[in-house]
Amino acid sequence: MLVDSHCHLDFPDFSEERAAVVRRALEAGVGRMVSISTRVRRFPELIKIAEEFEAVYCSVGTHPHNAGEEAGIAAEELVRLSEHPKVVAIGEAGLDYHYDKAPRDLQAEGFRTHIAASRQTGLPLVIHARQADDDIAAILREETGKGAFPFVLHCFSSGRELARTGVELGGYVSFSGILTFKNSEELCGIARELPRDRLLVETDAPYLAPVPHRGKRNEPAYVVRTAAVLAETIDAGEAEIAEITTDNFFRLFSKMPRPAEVGR
């Protein structure tokens, strides 16, 4: 069994065939999917999807792109919404200096709010980091000093130092289809250096489809390809990488019940 730790099943890309997408994932051996929130104000739409499909869970949070339009959402609101049994994470939140779609101060404010909610609930924070390595690392160090919280650096494409900092502070690192791209040598090198008990896989669907699907709409079933490349990268078998990443997932996303068929 594999787990797609990060996808966006509520996006319009899937509206016409969401059930078929989930079915294909299950047929491919992807037993659980986490559909990640990007807008708290659209949480009702997301939770309906998680309630519809047994294999789908979700998070609650505001993407840094939307930090401006959802400024002022309190940690208490995130905590309250996270009480739903299908909510297993906080986020995604973080910093994105590539697109800069929201003022950086509001991105940072939202990031810290989500950290507070993660710390209070014990749910993992899903972190979006793009071209903001130094500031992400600084906030993680400062906030961890106030009290530890679980987190994952999702769709990792940042530098070696941020990966090391994340692991040092107790975090996990998740790899997407980017790992399969031809220019991913540096990223593969980072993956090889990380402890195996901190590795996750994801699609970030509908984005970043892995080779040989690159350029097409991504979907959770394709996490199988990313996992295969990760296995090759760290010199592990495909069955071994499935066990490693699935064990890691359930350790981090501890609220999610583990399917009986994944038992020892």
BALOBA-1460 file (C-alpha; in Angstrom, 3 decimals):
// residues 264
<rec num="1" residu="m" x="0.000" y="0.000" z="0.000"/>
<rec num="2" residu="l" x="1.029" y="3.564" z="-0.757"/>
<rec num="3" residu="v" x="-0.382" y="6.845" z="0.539"/>
<rec num="4" residu="d" x="-0.719" y="10.066" z="-1.434"/>
<rec num="5" residu="s" x="0.033" y="12.455" z="1.399"/>
<rec num="6" residu="h" x="-0.862" y="15.592" z="-0.573"/>
<rec num="7" residu="c" x="-3.375" y="16.151" z="-3.364"/>
<rec num="8" residu="h" x="-6.199" y="18.579" z="-4.131"/>
<rec num="9" residu="l" x="-9.286" y="16.568" z="-4.994"/>
<rec num="10" residu="d" x="-11.526" y="19.606" z="-4.475"/>
<rec num="11" residu="f" x="-9.967" y="21.453" z="-7.422"/>
<rec num="12" residu="p" x="-12.104" y="21.899" z="-10.563"/>
<rec num="13" residu="d" x="-9.719" y="19.647" z="-12.509"/>
<rec num="14" residu="f" x="-11.386" y="16.644" z="-10.853"/>
<rec num="15" residu="s" x="-14.987" y="17.820" z="-10.697"/>
<rec num="16" residu="e" x="-16.177" y="15.737" z="-13.659"/>
<rec num="17" residu="e" x="-14.663" y="12.392" z="-12.606"/>
<rec num="18" residu="r" x="-13.664" y="12.541" z="-8.953"/>
<rec num="19" residu="a" x="-15.052" y="9.099" z="-8.180"/>
<rec num="20" residu="a" x="-13.125" y="7.590" z="-11.080"/>
<rec num="21" residu="v" x="-9.914" y="9.274" z="-9.919"/>
<rec num="22" residu="v" x="-10.312" y="7.816" z="-6.443"/>
<rec num="23" residu="r" x="-11.117" y="4.399" z="-7.895"/>
<rec num="24" residu="r" x="-8.000" y="4.425" z="-10.088"/>
<rec num="25" residu="a" x="-5.883" y="5.310" z="-7.079"/>
<rec num="26" residu="l" x="-7.269" y="2.416" z="-5.068"/>
<rec num="27" residu="e" x="-6.750" y="0.044" z="-7.998"/>
<rec num="28" residu="a" x="-3.119" y="1.206" z="-8.194"/>
<rec num="29" residu="g" x="-2.563" y="0.361" z="-4.537"/>
<rec num="30" residu="v" x="-2.913" y="3.878" z="-3.158"/>
<rec num="31" residu="g" x="-4.995" y="3.139" z="-0.091"/>
<rec num="32" residu="r" x="-5.254" y="6.604" z="1.419"/>
<rec num="33" residu="m" x="-5.286" y="10.156" z="0.024"/>
<rec num="34" residu="v" x="-5.093" y="13.456" z="1.899"/>
<rec num="35" residu="s" x="-6.803" y="16.293" z="0.053"/>
<rec num="36" residu="i" x="-5.111" y="19.450" z="1.259"/>
<rec num="37" residu="s" x="-6.969" y="22.647" z="2.088"/>
<rec num="38" residu="t" x="-5.935" y="25.915" z="0.422"/>
<rec num="39" residu="r" x="-8.772" y="28.139" z="1.677"/>
<rec num="40" residu="v" x="-10.466" y="27.840" z="5.046"/>
<rec num="41" residu="r" x="-13.534" y="29.576" z="3.604"/>
<rec num="42" residu="r" x="-13.946" y="26.683" z="1.171"/>
<rec num="43" residu="f" x="-13.518" y="24.031" z="3.837"/>
<rec num="44" residu="p" x="-17.194" y="22.936" z="3.655"/>
<rec num="45" residu="e" x="-16.682" y="21.883" z="0.025"/>
<rec num="46" residu="l" x="-13.542" y="19.946" z="0.912"/>
<rec num="47" residu="i" x="-15.006" y="18.130" z="3.885"/>
<rec num="48" residu="k" x="-17.915" y="16.888" z="1.751"/>
<rec num="49" residu="i" x="-15.418" y="15.123" z="-0.508"/>
<rec num="50" residu="a" x="-13.622" y="13.554" z="2.438"/>
<rec num="51" residu="e" x="-16.953" y="12.368" z="3.819"/>
<rec num="52" residu="e" x="-17.956" y="10.884" z="0.461"/>
<rec num="53" residu="f" x="-14.923" y="8.614" z="0.057"/>
<rec num="54" residu="e" x="-13.684" y="6.287" z="2.771"/>
<rec num="55" residu="a" x="-10.082" y="6.478" z="1.515"/>
<rec num="56" residu="v" x="-9.974" y="10.296" z="1.416"/>
<rec num="57" residu="y" x="-9.077" y="12.519" z="4.359"/>
<rec num="58" residu="c" x="-8.261" y="16.218" z="4.422"/>
<rec num="59" residu="s" x="-6.586" y="19.135" z="6.161"/>
<rec num="60" residu="v" x="-7.768" y="22.622" z="7.071"/>
<rec num="61" residu="g" x="-5.790" y="25.764" z="6.324"/>
<rec num="62" residu="t" x="-4.885" y="28.669" z="4.074"/>
<rec num="63" residu="h" x="-2.285" y="28.431" z="1.311"/>
<rec num="64" residu="p" x="0.248" y="31.299" z="1.386"/>
<rec num="65" residu="h" x="-1.088" y="32.446" z="-1.995"/>
<rec num="66" residu="n" x="-4.381" y="33.159" z="-0.217"/>
<rec num="67" residu="a" x="-2.942" y="34.659" z="2.963"/>
<rec num="68" residu="g" x="-4.147" y="38.112" z="1.956"/>
<rec num="69" residu="e" x="-7.769" y="37.190" z="1.351"/>
<rec num="70" residu="e" x="-7.921" y="35.066" z="4.516"/>
<rec num="71" residu="a" x="-5.904" y="37.298" z="6.812"/>
<rec num="72" residu="g" x="-7.059" y="37.243" z="10.407"/>
<rec num="73" residu="i" x="-8.270" y="33.666" z="10.607"/>
<rec num="74" residu="a" x="-7.427" y="32.647" z="14.145"/>
<rec num="75" residu="a" x="-5.735" y="29.491" z="15.336"/>
<rec num="76" residu="e" x="-8.863" y="28.791" z="17.367"/>
<rec num="77" residu="e" x="-10.946" y="28.526" z="14.198"/>
<rec num="78" residu="l" x="-8.471" y="26.077" z="12.674"/>
<rec num="79" residu="v" x="-8.527" y="24.045" z="15.886"/>
<rec num="80" residu="r" x="-12.326" y="23.977" z="15.921"/>
<rec num="81" residu="l" x="-12.606" y="22.850" z="12.294"/>
<rec num="82" residu="s" x="-9.913" y="20.232" z="12.807"/>
<rec num="83" residu="e" x="-12.130" y="18.407" z="15.286"/>
<rec num="84" residu="h" x="-13.939" y="16.725" z="12.393"/>
<rec num="85" residu="p" x="-12.849" y="13.056" z="12.304"/>
<rec num="86" residu="k" x="-11.794" y="13.319" z="8.663"/>
<rec num="87" residu="v" x="-9.383" y="16.231" z="9.284"/>
<rec num="88" residu="v" x="-5.903" y="14.845" z="9.891"/>
<rec num="89" residu="a" x="-3.633" y="17.866" z="9.292"/>
<rec num="90" residu="i" x="-3.301" y="21.650" z="9.423"/>
<rec num="91" residu="g" x="-2.398" y="23.643" z="6.322"/>
<rec num="92" residu="e" x="-1.065" y="24.011" z="3.831"/>
<rec num="93" residu="a" x="0.645" y="27.141" z="5.042"/>
<rec num="94" residu="g" x="4.092" y="28.634" z="4.648"/>
<rec num="95" residu="l" x="5.930" y="31.112" z="2.449"/>
<rec num="96" residu="d" x="6.025" y="31.493" z="-1.325"/>
<rec num="97" residu="y" x="8.440" y="34.131" z="-2.581"/>
<rec num="98" residu="h" x="8.347" y="32.831" z="-6.158"/>
<rec num="99" residu="y" x="4.848" y="34.051" z="-7.020"/>
<rec num="100" residu="d" x="4.430" y="36.505" z="-4.123"/>
<rec num="101" residu="k" x="0.659" y="36.413" z="-4.511"/>
<rec num="102" residu="a" x="0.156" y="37.705" z="-0.958"/>
<rec num="103" residu="p" x="2.124" y="40.238" z="1.102"/>
<rec num="104" residu="r" x="5.035" y="38.505" z="2.785"/>
<rec num="105" residu="d" x="4.136" y="39.776" z="6.223"/>
<rec num="106" residu="l" x="0.672" y="38.231" z="5.914"/>
<rec num="107" residu="q" x="2.162" y="34.971" z="4.681"/>
<rec num="108" residu="a" x="4.404" y="34.874" z="7.757"/>
<rec num="109" residu="e" x="1.544" y="35.798" z="10.069"/>
<rec num="110" residu="g" x="-0.606" y="33.025" z="8.631"/>
<rec num="111" residu="f" x="2.280" y="30.562" z="8.852"/>
<rec num="112" residu="r" x="2.701" y="31.258" z="12.565"/>
<rec num="113" residu="t" x="-1.048" y="30.972" z="13.139"/>
<rec num="114" residu="h" x="-1.077" y="27.540" z="11.534"/>
<rec num="115" residu="i" x="1.935" y="26.516" z="13.625"/>
<rec num="116" residu="a" x="0.006" y="27.490" z="16.749"/>
<rec num="117" residu="a" x="-2.941" y="25.360" z="15.626"/>
<rec num="118" residu="s" x="-0.644" y="22.427" z="14.898"/>
<rec num="119" residu="r" x="1.007" y="22.729" z="18.287"/>
<rec num="120" residu="q" x="-2.376" y="22.897" z="20.044"/>
<rec num="121" residu="t" x="-3.975" y="19.973" z="18.191"/>
<rec num="122" residu="g" x="-0.937" y="17.765" z="17.666"/>
<rec num="123" residu="l" x="-1.903" y="17.491" z="13.991"/>
<rec num="124" residu="p" x="0.928" y="17.779" z="11.468"/>
<rec num="125" residu="l" x="1.423" y="21.095" z="9.710"/>
<rec num="126" residu="v" x="1.731" y="20.795" z="5.925"/>
<rec num="127" residu="i" x="4.334" y="23.384" z="4.915"/>
<rec num="128" residu="h" x="4.565" y="25.076" z="1.529"/>
<rec num="129" residu="a" x="8.052" y="26.485" z="0.936"/>
<rec num="130" residu="r" x="9.131" y="28.081" z="-2.328"/>
<rec num="131" residu="q" x="12.211" y="30.270" z="-2.698"/>
<rec num="132" residu="a" x="11.938" y="31.194" z="0.984"/>
<rec num="133" residu="d" x="14.344" y="28.717" z="2.562"/>
<rec num="134" residu="d" x="16.024" y="31.077" z="5.009"/>
<rec num="135" residu="d" x="12.809" y="32.585" z="6.339"/>
<rec num="136" residu="i" x="11.082" y="29.192" z="6.576"/>
<rec num="137" residu="a" x="14.034" y="27.795" z="8.531"/>
<rec num="138" residu="a" x="14.167" y="30.823" z="10.831"/>
<rec num="139" residu="i" x="10.457" y="30.630" z="11.657"/>
<rec num="140" residu="l" x="10.643" y="26.873" z="12.222"/>
<rec num="141" residu="r" x="13.564" y="27.277" z="14.618"/>
<rec num="142" residu="e" x="11.922" y="30.145" z="16.490"/>
<rec num="143" residu="e" x="8.548" y="28.452" z="16.785"/>
<rec num="144" residu="t" x="10.006" y="25.086" z="17.750"/>
<rec num="145" residu="g" x="11.744" y="26.920" z="20.572"/>
<rec num="146" residu="k" x="8.282" y="27.807" z="21.906"/>
<rec num="147" residu="g" x="7.173" y="24.183" z="21.770"/>
<rec num="148" residu="a" x="7.540" y="21.341" z="19.321"/>
<rec num="149" residu="f" x="4.934" y="20.620" z="16.643"/>
<rec num="150" residu="p" x="4.783" y="17.937" z="13.911"/>
<rec num="151" residu="f" x="5.284" y="19.036" z="10.308"/>
<rec num="152" residu="v" x="6.132" y="18.002" z="6.771"/>
<rec num="153" residu="l" x="7.939" y="20.015" z="4.111"/>
<rec num="154" residu="h" x="5.634" y="19.111" z="1.246"/>
<rec num="155" residu="c" x="6.517" y="18.796" z="-2.454"/>
<rec num="156" residu="f" x="10.135" y="19.357" z="-1.523"/>
<rec num="157" residu="s" x="12.128" y="21.338" z="-4.093"/>
<rec num="158" residu="s" x="14.129" y="23.562" z="-1.753"/>
<rec num="159" residu="g" x="17.780" y="23.434" z="-0.811"/>
<rec num="160" residu="r" x="19.771" y="20.929" z="1.190"/>
<rec num="161" residu="e" x="19.997" y="23.150" z="4.267"/>
<rec num="162" residu="l" x="16.233" y="23.485" z="4.645"/>
<rec num="163" residu="a" x="15.854" y="19.712" z="4.399"/>
<rec num="164" residu="r" x="18.490" y="19.258" z="7.091"/>
<rec num="165" residu="t" x="16.877" y="21.878" z="9.303"/>
<rec num="166" residu="g" x="13.475" y="20.267" z="8.902"/>
<rec num="167" residu="v" x="14.754" y="16.842" z="9.902"/>
<rec num="168" residu="e" x="16.792" y="18.298" z="12.765"/>
<rec num="169" residu="l" x="13.622" y="19.866" z="14.165"/>
<rec num="170" residu="g" x="11.690" y="16.616" z="13.909"/>
<rec num="171" residu="g" x="9.984" y="17.185" z="10.558"/>
<rec num="172" residu="y" x="9.405" y="14.996" z="7.526"/>
<rec num="173" residu="v" x="10.184" y="15.641" z="3.846"/>
<rec num="174" residu="s" x="7.753" y="14.694" z="1.086"/>
<rec num="175" residu="f" x="8.732" y="14.155" z="-2.541"/>
<rec num="176" residu="s" x="6.473" y="14.681" z="-5.542"/>
<rec num="177" residu="g" x="6.730" y="14.028" z="-9.273"/>
<rec num="178" residu="i" x="9.516" y="16.612" z="-9.446"/>
<rec num="179" residu="l" x="11.825" y="13.810" z="-8.308"/>
<rec num="180" residu="t" x="11.242" y="12.054" z="-11.652"/>
<rec num="181" residu="f" x="12.189" y="15.030" z="-13.836"/>
<rec num="182" residu="k" x="15.419" y="14.978" z="-15.837"/>
<rec num="183" residu="n" x="16.904" y="17.954" z="-13.973"/>
<rec num="184" residu="s" x="16.309" y="16.471" z="-10.510"/>
<rec num="185" residu="e" x="19.875" y="15.331" z="-9.759"/>
<rec num="186" residu="e" x="20.308" y="17.717" z="-6.834"/>
<rec num="187" residu="l" x="16.923" y="16.771" z="-5.390"/>
<rec num="188" residu="c" x="17.761" y="13.069" z="-5.689"/>
<rec num="189" residu="g" x="20.993" y="13.755" z="-3.833"/>
<rec num="190" residu="i" x="19.052" y="15.368" z="-0.995"/>
<rec num="191" residu="a" x="16.681" y="12.389" z="-0.849"/>
<rec num="192" residu="r" x="19.634" y="10.018" z="-0.514"/>
<rec num="193" residu="e" x="20.992" y="11.981" z="2.446"/>
<rec num="194" residu="l" x="17.769" y="12.016" z="4.468"/>
<rec num="195" residu="p" x="16.920" y="9.422" z="7.129"/>
<rec num="196" residu="r" x="14.558" y="6.847" z="5.686"/>
<rec num="197" residu="d" x="12.173" y="7.297" z="8.590"/>
<rec num="198" residu="r" x="11.442" y="10.887" z="7.469"/>
<rec num="199" residu="l" x="10.479" y="10.241" z="3.826"/>
<rec num="200" residu="l" x="6.990" y="10.665" z="2.362"/>
<rec num="201" residu="v" x="5.592" y="10.646" z="-1.175"/>
<rec num="202" residu="e" x="2.811" y="12.708" z="-2.723"/>
<rec num="203" residu="t" x="1.401" y="13.905" z="-6.021"/>
<rec num="204" residu="d" x="0.300" y="17.503" z="-5.342"/>
<rec num="205" residu="a" x="-2.313" y="16.576" z="-7.955"/>
<rec num="206" residu="p" x="-3.524" y="18.016" z="-10.243"/>
<rec num="207" residu="y" x="-0.039" y="19.516" z="-10.591"/>
<rec num="208" residu="l" x="3.432" y="18.082" z="-11.284"/>
<rec num="209" residu="a" x="2.597" y="14.764" z="-12.904"/>
<rec num="210" residu="p" x="5.627" y="12.461" z="-12.819"/>
<rec num="211" residu="v" x="7.379" y="11.147" z="-15.905"/>
<rec num="212" residu="p" x="6.007" y="9.577" z="-18.125"/>
<rec num="213" residu="h" x="2.818" y="11.571" z="-17.449"/>
<rec num="214" residu="r" x="4.538" y="14.949" z="-17.281"/>
<rec num="215" residu="g" x="2.511" y="17.695" z="-18.922"/>
<rec num="216" residu="k" x="-0.784" y="15.944" z="-18.193"/>
<rec num="217" residu="r" x="-3.132" y="16.354" z="-15.264"/>
<rec num="218" residu="n" x="-1.712" y="14.577" z="-12.241"/>
<rec num="219" residu="e" x="-3.807" y="12.268" z="-10.054"/>
<rec num="220" residu="p" x="-3.240" y="10.213" z="-6.893"/>
<rec num="221" residu="a" x="-2.663" y="6.933" z="-8.765"/>
<rec num="222" residu="y" x="0.553" y="8.412" z="-10.186"/>
<rec num="223" residu="v" x="2.202" y="8.492" z="-6.760"/>
<rec num="224" residu="v" x="3.200" y="4.920" z="-7.606"/>
<rec num="225" residu="r" x="5.646" y="6.277" z="-10.182"/>
<rec num="226" residu="t" x="7.163" y="8.804" z="-7.770"/>
<rec num="227" residu="a" x="7.586" y="6.075" z="-5.166"/>
<rec num="228" residu="a" x="9.339" y="3.861" z="-7.718"/>
<rec num="229" residu="v" x="11.837" y="6.611" z="-8.535"/>
<rec num="230" residu="l" x="12.396" y="7.324" z="-4.844"/>
<rec num="231" residu="a" x="13.076" y="3.620" z="-4.308"/>
<rec num="232" residu="e" x="15.641" y="3.626" z="-7.100"/>
<rec num="233" residu="t" x="17.173" y="6.849" z="-5.784"/>
<rec num="234" residu="i" x="17.828" y="5.527" z="-2.292"/>
<rec num="235" residu="d" x="18.610" y="1.967" z="-3.444"/>
<rec num="236" residu="a" x="15.511" y="0.347" z="-2.002"/>
<rec num="237" residu="g" x="12.963" y="-2.042" z="-3.451"/>
<rec num="238" residu="e" x="9.539" y="-0.771" z="-4.460"/>
<rec num="239" residu="a" x="7.823" y="-2.886" z="-1.806"/>
<rec num="240" residu="e" x="10.306" y="-1.566" z="0.745"/>
<rec num="241" residu="i" x="9.697" y="2.074" z="-0.163"/>
<rec num="242" residu="a" x="5.944" y="1.494" z="0.068"/>
<rec num="243" residu="e" x="6.382" y="0.114" z="3.566"/>
<rec num="244" residu="i" x="8.780" y="2.895" z="4.589"/>
<rec num="245" residu="t" x="6.682" y="5.805" z="3.345"/>
<rec num="246" residu="t" x="3.402" y="4.320" z="4.558"/>
<rec num="247" residu="d" x="4.797" y="3.659" z="8.034"/>
<rec num="248" residu="n" x="6.179" y="7.190" z="8.113"/>
<rec num="249" residu="f" x="2.859" y="8.598" z="6.991"/>
<rec num="250" residu="f" x="0.827" y="6.941" z="9.736"/>
<rec num="251" residu="r" x="3.404" y="7.934" z="12.326"/>
<rec num="252" residu="l" x="3.112" y="11.594" z="11.319"/>
<rec num="253" residu="f" x="-0.603" y="11.682" z="10.434"/>
<rec num="254" residu="s" x="-1.398" y="9.812" z="13.620"/>
<rec num="255" residu="k" x="-5.064" y="10.806" z="13.761"/>
<rec num="256" residu="m" x="-5.842" y="8.776" z="10.653"/>
<rec num="257" residu="p" x="-6.802" y="5.173" z="11.467"/>
<rec num="258" residu="r" x="-4.553" y="2.671" z="9.788"/>
<rec num="259" residu="p" x="-6.327" y="0.169" z="7.504"/>
<rec num="260" residu="a" x="-6.351" y="-3.344" z="8.897"/>
<rec num="261" residu="e" x="-4.816" y="-4.734" z="5.706"/>
<rec num="262" residu="v" x="-1.639" y="-2.744" z="6.341"/>
<rec num="263" residu="g" x="-1.056" y="-4.561" z="9.617"/>
<rec num="264" residu="r" x="2.172" y="-6.319" z="10.428"/>
